[in-house]
Amino acid sequence: MKKKLLSLLLASFPTLMFSQLMLKENGRFGLGTNEPRFAIDVVTSGAYSDSIMFGKQSVGDRLLIRLQPSLKENGVDYSGVAISPLCYPYSSFLGTSDKRWGDLYLMQNPNVLSDSRFLMNVTGMSSGIADRFLRVRPVFANMKDTMMGYSLRGESREQREPMPVFVAQDLQLEFPDLVVNENGIYGIRYASMIPYLVQAIREQQEKITKLNAEVELLKKKSSALEKDPTVSVVRVTASYQDVRLDQNVPNPFTSQTEVDMYIPKTVTKALLCVYDLNGTQLKSYRINEKEDTFVSINKSDFRAGIYIYALICDEELVDSKEMIIID
C-alpha cells in the first residue's frame, strides 16, 4: 500500500510543484516553467524573460547552451549568450551585442572556413580600395566603464590604456559590409578587413611600380638628350613657346604612325629625333615644312619596343614624348 501511494505521489510530482519544477512526459525538464522548450529549461524571472536552456537546436543535432537574459535600454531589446550547433554555422555565435567576451587566449590562430569547395560567386575586388581606406580615420579610444550595469573593461593596465580602433559608424560609410549592427549596437568584422587591406597594398604597390617606371623613363630621356651631339642646350626657352609637338597617332602602332607638330616660320632648323631607352639616337628626321606639319614614322626602321622622340629647333630641345611599337 505504501509503495502504491509513493508511486502516485511521484507521478503527480510535476503538477504538485506548480511550475517550480516540471518533468514532462517527453523527457524535458523545466525549472520555473511548466512548458520547458529544451531538454533542460531554467527560467528565473517571469515567462521566459531570464532563462538558461540546454538541449538540441531545431536544426542539427549538437548541444545548445543558451543564456537568454531579457534586457532593454533606450527601447532596444538584447539577446543573450549562445553556443549553438557547429553543424549550422549561420546560427552559431558566441556572445551578442551586449554580452561580449573580453580577452580570448588562444594557443593557435583561429581557423575560418574558406575552402574553395564551400565558396560560391567568387569575384575579384574592384579597384579604389586603397583610396577608400584613406578616407577612414584610425583612432585611439577607451571603452566606457559600464553599459547596462555590466563592466566593459577591467582594472589591468592593458585594459585601461587607449586601444587603436576604427569607429564603426565611420567605417560603415566606406565599407558597410565590415560593420555589424545588432540591436542598434555596432561592431566591426576585423578579420574580414584583411582581404581589403591586401587589395589596398596591391593597389599601392602598382602605383609605386608605375611611378618608378616613369622615373626611370625620365632618367633615360634625359640621358638620351644629353648624348645627342646636335643638342647644345637642353632647355625650353621663351622663343619657342609657340612650337607644338603632339603625341603620335596611333600609339602603340604596328606599321606606321604620324606625329603632328607646329613649327613657326622663325625656326631655321627643325629635327625630330628618335632615341631608344639607352639614350642612343636611332634616327633623325629633318623637318622642312613650317607651321602645321607632320612626320611619318615606319615600323620598318625600328624593332618592337618603347622609344622617345624629341623635337629640336635650332639646337634647342623643345619637347619630347614616348611612342610604342608592337609586333
C-alpha positions as CSV (number, residue, x, y, z in Angstrom):
1,M,0.0,0.0,0.0
2,K,2.8,2.4,0.9
3,K,4.6,1.7,-2.4
4,K,1.5,2.3,-4.4
5,L,0.9,5.6,-2.6
6,L,4.5,6.7,-3.3
7,S,4.2,5.9,-6.9
8,L,1.1,8.0,-7.2
9,L,2.8,10.9,-5.5
10,L,5.8,10.7,-7.8
11,A,3.5,10.5,-10.8
12,S,1.8,13.7,-9.8
13,F,5.0,15.4,-8.7
14,P,5.3,17.9,-11.7
15,T,1.7,19.1,-11.1
16,L,2.2,19.5,-7.4
17,M,5.2,21.7,-7.8
18,F,3.0,24.3,-9.6
19,S,5.6,25.1,-12.4
20,Q,8.5,25.5,-10.0
21,L,9.8,22.1,-11.1
22,M,8.4,20.2,-14.1
23,L,9.3,16.9,-15.7
24,K,7.4,16.4,-18.9
25,E,6.5,13.1,-20.4
26,N,8.7,13.8,-23.4
27,G,11.7,14.0,-21.0
28,R,12.1,17.7,-20.9
29,F,12.8,19.2,-17.5
30,G,11.7,22.7,-16.5
31,L,12.6,24.8,-13.5
32,G,10.4,27.9,-13.1
33,T,8.3,26.9,-16.1
34,N,5.7,24.2,-16.9
35,E,6.5,24.3,-20.6
36,P,10.2,23.6,-21.0
37,R,11.4,24.4,-24.5
38,F,14.6,22.2,-24.4
39,A,15.9,19.2,-22.6
40,I,16.6,21.5,-19.6
41,D,15.0,24.9,-19.4
42,V,15.6,27.1,-16.4
43,V,13.5,30.3,-16.2
44,T,14.5,32.6,-13.3
45,S,12.2,35.6,-13.7
46,G,8.8,35.7,-15.4
47,A,7.7,34.0,-18.6
48,Y,11.0,33.2,-20.4
49,S,12.4,36.6,-19.6
50,D,15.5,35.3,-18.0
51,S,16.4,31.7,-18.8
52,I,19.1,29.1,-19.3
53,M,18.5,26.4,-21.8
54,F,20.3,23.1,-22.6
55,G,19.3,20.9,-25.4
56,K,19.3,20.5,-29.2
57,Q,18.8,23.2,-31.7
58,S,15.8,22.9,-34.1
59,V,18.4,22.3,-36.8
60,G,21.4,20.0,-36.4
61,D,22.0,17.6,-33.6
62,R,24.6,19.3,-31.5
63,L,24.3,20.6,-27.9
64,L,22.9,24.1,-27.5
65,I,23.5,26.1,-24.3
66,R,21.8,29.5,-24.3
67,L,21.7,32.2,-21.6
68,Q,18.9,34.5,-22.6
69,P,18.5,37.5,-20.3
70,S,15.8,39.8,-21.3
71,L,17.2,43.4,-21.1
72,K,16.0,46.6,-22.6
73,E,17.7,50.0,-22.7
74,N,16.5,53.0,-24.7
75,G,13.9,50.8,-26.4
76,V,16.4,48.3,-27.5
77,D,16.0,44.6,-26.7
78,Y,19.1,42.4,-26.2
79,S,19.5,38.8,-26.7
80,G,21.8,36.6,-24.6
81,V,24.9,34.5,-25.0
82,A,24.6,31.3,-27.0
83,I,26.8,28.4,-28.0
84,S,24.9,26.9,-31.0
85,P,25.4,23.8,-33.0
86,L,28.6,23.8,-35.1
87,C,26.8,22.0,-37.9
88,Y,24.7,25.1,-38.6
89,P,27.3,27.9,-38.6
90,Y,24.9,30.7,-39.6
91,S,23.2,30.3,-36.3
92,S,26.4,29.8,-34.3
93,F,27.6,32.7,-32.2
94,L,29.5,33.3,-29.0
95,G,28.3,36.4,-27.3
96,T,26.0,39.1,-28.6
97,S,25.8,42.9,-28.8
98,D,25.5,43.5,-25.1
99,K,27.3,40.3,-23.9
100,R,30.7,40.4,-25.4
101,W,33.8,38.5,-24.4
102,G,36.8,40.4,-23.2
103,D,40.1,38.8,-23.9
104,L,40.4,35.5,-25.8
105,Y,43.6,33.5,-25.2
106,L,44.4,31.0,-28.0
107,M,47.3,28.5,-28.5
108,Q,46.9,28.8,-32.3
109,N,45.3,31.1,-34.8
110,P,41.5,30.9,-35.3
111,N,40.6,28.8,-38.3
112,V,37.9,30.5,-40.5
113,L,36.2,28.3,-43.1
114,S,37.4,29.5,-46.6
115,D,37.6,26.2,-48.5
116,S,37.0,26.8,-52.3
117,R,34.6,23.8,-52.2
118,F,32.3,25.8,-49.9
119,L,32.6,29.2,-51.7
120,M,30.4,30.4,-54.5
121,N,30.0,33.6,-56.5
122,V,33.8,34.2,-56.2
123,T,34.6,37.6,-57.9
124,G,37.6,39.9,-57.8
125,M,37.6,43.1,-55.8
126,S,37.0,46.4,-57.6
127,S,39.8,49.0,-57.7
128,G,40.0,52.0,-55.4
129,I,40.1,50.1,-52.2
130,A,43.3,52.0,-51.1
131,D,41.6,55.4,-51.6
132,R,38.6,54.3,-49.6
133,F,40.8,53.2,-46.7
134,L,42.5,56.6,-46.7
135,R,39.1,58.2,-46.0
136,V,38.7,56.1,-42.8
137,R,40.4,57.6,-39.8
138,P,42.0,55.2,-37.3
139,V,41.8,56.5,-33.7
140,F,42.8,55.6,-30.1
141,A,39.9,55.2,-27.7
142,N,39.0,53.8,-24.3
143,M,35.9,51.7,-23.5
144,K,33.4,53.2,-21.1
145,D,33.4,51.7,-17.7
146,T,30.0,50.1,-17.9
147,M,27.0,49.5,-20.2
148,M,23.6,48.5,-18.7
149,G,25.4,47.8,-15.4
150,Y,28.0,45.5,-16.9
151,S,31.7,46.2,-16.8
152,L,33.2,46.9,-20.2
153,R,36.9,46.9,-19.1
154,G,38.9,45.5,-16.3
155,E,41.4,47.1,-14.0
156,S,44.6,45.9,-15.6
157,R,46.9,48.4,-17.2
158,E,46.4,46.9,-20.7
159,Q,42.6,47.2,-20.4
160,R,42.7,50.8,-19.1
161,E,45.0,52.1,-21.8
162,P,43.6,53.5,-25.0
163,M,43.4,51.0,-27.8
164,P,43.7,51.5,-31.6
165,V,40.3,51.1,-33.3
166,F,38.1,52.2,-36.1
167,V,34.8,53.9,-35.2
168,A,32.2,51.6,-36.7
169,Q,29.9,54.4,-37.9
170,D,32.9,56.0,-39.8
171,L,34.0,52.7,-41.3
172,Q,30.4,52.0,-42.4
173,L,30.5,54.9,-44.7
174,E,33.2,53.3,-46.9
175,F,32.9,49.5,-46.0
176,P,29.3,48.8,-44.8
177,D,29.9,45.0,-45.2
178,L,32.6,45.2,-42.5
179,V,30.2,46.7,-39.9
180,V,27.6,44.7,-38.0
181,N,24.6,46.4,-36.4
182,E,22.9,44.1,-33.9
183,N,20.1,45.6,-31.9
184,G,21.4,49.1,-32.5
185,I,24.9,48.4,-31.3
186,Y,27.7,48.5,-33.9
187,G,30.7,46.1,-34.2
188,I,33.4,45.6,-36.8
189,R,34.4,42.4,-38.6
190,Y,38.2,43.0,-38.3
191,A,39.1,39.6,-39.7
192,S,37.1,40.3,-42.9
193,M,39.1,43.5,-43.2
194,I,42.3,41.6,-44.1
195,P,41.4,40.8,-47.8
196,Y,40.6,44.5,-48.2
197,L,44.0,45.5,-46.7
198,V,45.8,43.1,-49.0
199,Q,44.0,44.6,-52.0
200,A,44.9,48.1,-50.9
201,I,48.5,47.1,-50.6
202,R,48.5,45.7,-54.1
203,E,47.0,48.9,-55.4
204,Q,49.6,51.0,-53.7
205,Q,52.4,48.7,-55.0
206,E,51.1,49.0,-58.5
207,K,51.2,52.8,-58.2
208,I,54.7,52.6,-56.8
209,T,55.8,50.4,-59.6
210,K,54.3,52.7,-62.2
211,L,55.9,55.8,-60.6
212,N,59.3,54.0,-60.5
213,A,59.0,53.1,-64.2
214,E,58.1,56.8,-65.0
215,V,61.2,58.0,-63.1
216,E,63.4,55.5,-64.9
217,L,61.9,56.6,-68.2
218,L,62.6,60.3,-67.4
219,K,66.2,59.4,-66.5
220,K,66.7,57.7,-69.8
221,K,65.1,60.5,-71.7
222,S,67.5,63.0,-70.1
223,S,70.4,60.7,-70.8
224,A,69.3,60.3,-74.4
225,L,69.1,64.1,-75.0
226,E,72.4,64.7,-73.3
227,K,74.1,62.2,-75.7
228,D,72.7,63.9,-78.8
229,P,75.5,65.9,-80.4
230,T,73.0,68.2,-82.1
231,V,71.7,69.5,-78.8
232,S,73.9,72.1,-77.2
233,V,71.5,73.4,-74.6
234,V,68.7,71.2,-73.1
235,R,66.1,73.6,-72.1
236,V,62.8,75.2,-73.3
237,T,63.1,78.9,-74.0
238,A,60.5,81.6,-74.4
239,S,61.5,82.0,-78.1
240,Y,60.0,78.6,-78.9
241,Q,56.8,78.8,-76.8
242,D,54.7,78.7,-80.0
243,V,56.2,75.3,-81.0
244,R,53.9,72.4,-80.5
245,L,54.7,68.6,-80.6
246,D,51.7,66.2,-80.4
247,Q,51.5,62.6,-79.3
248,N,52.0,60.2,-82.2
249,V,48.8,58.6,-83.6
250,P,48.2,55.7,-83.3
251,N,50.2,54.8,-80.3
252,P,51.1,52.0,-79.9
253,F,51.4,51.2,-83.6
254,T,52.2,48.1,-85.7
255,S,53.1,49.5,-89.1
256,Q,53.1,53.3,-89.3
257,T,52.3,56.4,-87.1
258,E,52.2,60.1,-87.6
259,V,53.5,62.9,-85.4
260,D,51.7,66.2,-85.8
261,M,53.5,69.5,-84.8
262,Y,53.6,73.2,-85.3
263,I,56.8,75.0,-86.2
264,P,56.9,78.8,-86.5
265,K,58.5,80.3,-89.6
266,T,61.1,81.9,-87.4
267,V,62.7,78.5,-86.8
268,T,65.7,77.9,-89.0
269,K,66.4,74.2,-88.4
270,A,64.0,71.6,-87.0
271,L,64.7,68.0,-86.3
272,L,62.6,65.1,-85.0
273,C,65.0,62.6,-83.4
274,V,64.2,59.1,-82.2
275,Y,66.1,57.5,-79.3
276,D,66.0,54.2,-77.6
277,L,65.8,53.9,-73.8
278,N,69.5,53.6,-73.5
279,G,69.9,57.1,-74.9
280,T,71.1,56.1,-78.3
281,Q,69.9,58.2,-81.3
282,L,68.4,55.8,-83.9
283,K,67.0,58.1,-86.5
284,S,66.7,61.8,-87.3
285,Y,64.0,63.4,-89.5
286,R,64.7,66.8,-91.0
287,I,61.6,69.0,-91.0
288,N,61.5,71.4,-93.8
289,E,57.8,72.4,-93.7
290,K,56.8,75.2,-91.3
291,E,53.7,75.9,-89.2
292,D,51.3,72.9,-89.2
293,T,53.1,69.8,-90.4
294,F,53.8,66.2,-89.6
295,V,56.3,63.4,-89.8
296,S,55.5,59.7,-90.7
297,I,57.4,57.0,-88.8
298,N,57.5,53.5,-90.2
299,K,57.9,50.4,-88.0
300,S,60.4,49.0,-90.6
301,D,63.0,51.4,-89.3
302,F,62.8,50.0,-85.7
303,R,62.2,46.9,-83.7
304,A,59.2,46.5,-81.4
305,G,59.8,48.4,-78.2
306,I,59.5,51.7,-76.4
307,Y,61.1,54.8,-77.9
308,I,61.4,58.5,-77.2
309,Y,61.1,61.1,-80.0
310,A,62.2,64.7,-79.4
311,L,61.6,67.9,-81.3
312,I,64.8,70.1,-81.6
313,C,64.6,73.6,-83.0
314,D,67.8,75.5,-83.8
315,E,69.7,73.1,-81.5
316,E,67.4,73.6,-78.5
317,L,65.1,70.9,-77.1
318,V,61.5,71.9,-77.3
319,D,59.6,68.8,-76.2
320,S,59.8,65.0,-76.2
321,K,57.2,62.2,-76.0
322,E,57.1,58.4,-75.8
323,M,55.9,56.0,-78.5
324,I,55.5,52.3,-78.5
325,I,55.9,49.9,-81.4
326,I,54.4,46.4,-81.2
327,D,54.6,43.3,-83.4
